[in-house]
């Protein structure tokens, strides 16, 4: 599926998730019109990156935030399954049942949970700190894509450090995956492609936005300065503590944004 970022309109669709299928789109589009594409938002599939690099090499490649947050949800579910299996092996059937029933509270965005689900999260916080930490890691990665660029970058810096040094292997691996795709993620934040346009692309989709005025000068392929800043996060990172992140969890986006802008330097 190919959609226009500005309008959200479906531009082209075909069966298949491979280079030949995507290349057919660019063939039908034609070289001249392909040159007008300044930004492309997609998942991490190499089959997308390979075709885009050939067909519109000057376009800014952005990581689709939906897929980044899905990585975090998948990592959270790995931790949930680990603690659930540990409870089963220990013969604690009630805890195992309660953990199994906590899936929806853990998966759902913190701003949309019900009172019952919030009570379930409070129980997890009291009884299973590793799982609650995994939930907070998932939630705060989601928040990265809802903040202005500077605040998002500050939170991402803190998040990467927190995840990388956590005892939760799925999130350690996720931090490494984000490092691997850091430039495309930063591009999504920097160019305003992190908030979507009222649609969610299907897995393996490639969303092109032709003709964004004033953006072509950014498409030279150079590494963004923000990536250099993240490279040095270990030297100049102002930590958001676990307790501070937890305190911000249920606040509005505006409250969190204000706290990040004034407290994380």
Secondary structure, 3 states (H helix, E strand, C coil): CEEECCCCCEEECCCCCCHHHHHHHHHHHCHHHHCCEEEEEECCCHHHHHHHHHHCCCCEEEECHHHHHHHHHHHHHHHHHHHHHHHHHCCCHHHHHHHHCCHHHHHCCHHHCCHHHHHHHHHHHHHCHHHHHHHHHHHHHHHHCCCCHHHHHHHHHHHHHHHHCCCCHHHHHHHHHHHHCHHHHHHHHHCCCCCCCCCCCCCCCEEEEECCCCCHHHCCCCCCHHHHHHHCCCCCCCCCCHHHHHHHCCCCHHHHHHHHHHHCC
